[in-house]
Amino acid sequence: MTNEKYTYSISAAGRVNLIGEHVDYCGGKVMPAALSLKNTIFARPNGTDKINLAWTDIPVRVTLDISRLSEYKDVKFANYPAGSAYLWQQAGHPIVGCDLLYDCTVPFGSGLSSSAAIEVSTIAALATLAGEKLDPVKIALVAQKAEREYAGVNCGIMDQYASACGKKDNAILLDCNTLVREYVPIVLGDFTLVIANCNKPHSLVESKYNERRAETERALALLKEKADISCLAELTPDAFARISSVLDGEGKVKNRARHVVEECDRVRRAAGAMKRGDVGTLGELLNASHASLRDLYEVTGVELDTLAAAAQEHPACAGSRMTGAGFGGCTVSVVRKDGVEDFKRTVAEKYTKKIGYAPSFYDCTIEDGIIVKQL
């Protein structure tokens, strides 16, 4: 499968978001990092007008006609690659006939952005085969457009940006409104990051992700009557408190907006804590973020809540929160290095006892986003 016949390997990263959840589509700052869990594509030109897709772990083969890339939205397994190719083509880039073999180590449905890794690596592979110089930001923007217009998920830019633009041993402090970024070194001293999967599958399309986005848009429309703002992230907690009465009577819309405003403030404080090496404050902010996602944004569920609570109760853990869109998926915890094994064992026991099945833990590092190798 991965033999000498392929001319390139092109990988793009999954991502973990340290803090700043459900704020990217509200113009807020987020702090994701690219993971060593990746989607790798082994690629070669084939001299035809077709893109042949194959996977290392499933016995499926799909052929895409380059002149009809808009027609594969409902083809299982192929819709994300096809959508990425189509939107890249629509952006004016040449597509050459090729064979693409997909090898993904980002767990599907984990909230670690396997879809973004597939989209970004697909575009990077097509650009590489066409002899184009890679522009990671442009690739991220087209990949986001593919997820929104082709796959039907009204996502923000964070996942694709982290997948394309990640930097080894750094988080990205990304302003999702302006795309201004700052790399923040992940220096945790005696602590490390531990990612745990609750093993309840989620689907962004089938979950209430789009509903939450609509609620924040409703909140913004109403708050604009009281403040000159273009996005919720422009409000400080104090400013929101002064004008939030306009959302009274709007059901849970007020809670959704409050989460966004306060989460944006937590991101700012978390970035400062990381720069100071203040693991204690960082952990407290992770815990507060999870509580807000549970109580105000309501995107956690019993599985993620149980996993985060078990982590937060462990003496080696400075803080823990759900990461990703929610409704299943993963938590990220800051754990003392000498307590990691006991942390995993204890958290797994508590979780399994309550939920009935075990969580998974991932041993991964913070790596670069797109990596291209000539074979």
Buried (B, 14 or more C-beta within 10 A) or exposed (E): EEEEEBBBBBBBBBBBBBBBBBBBBBBBBBBBBBBBBBBBBBBBEBEBEBBBBBBEEEEEEBEBBBEEBEEBBEBEBBBBBBBBBBBBBBEEBEBBBBBBBBBBBBBEBBBBBBBBBBBBBBBBBBBBBBEBEBEBBBBBBBBBBBBBBBBEBBBBBBBBBBBBBBBBEBBBBBBBBEEEBBBBEBEBEEBBBBBBBBBBBBEBEEBBBBEBBBBBBBBBEBBEEBBEBEBBBBBBBEBBEEBBEBBEEBEBBBBBBBBBBBBBBBBBBBBBBBEEEBBEBBBBBBBBBBBBBBEBBBBBBEBBBBBBBBBBEBEBBBBBBBBBBBBBBBBBBBBBEEBBEBBBEBBBEBBBEBBEEBBBBBEBBBBBBBBBEEE
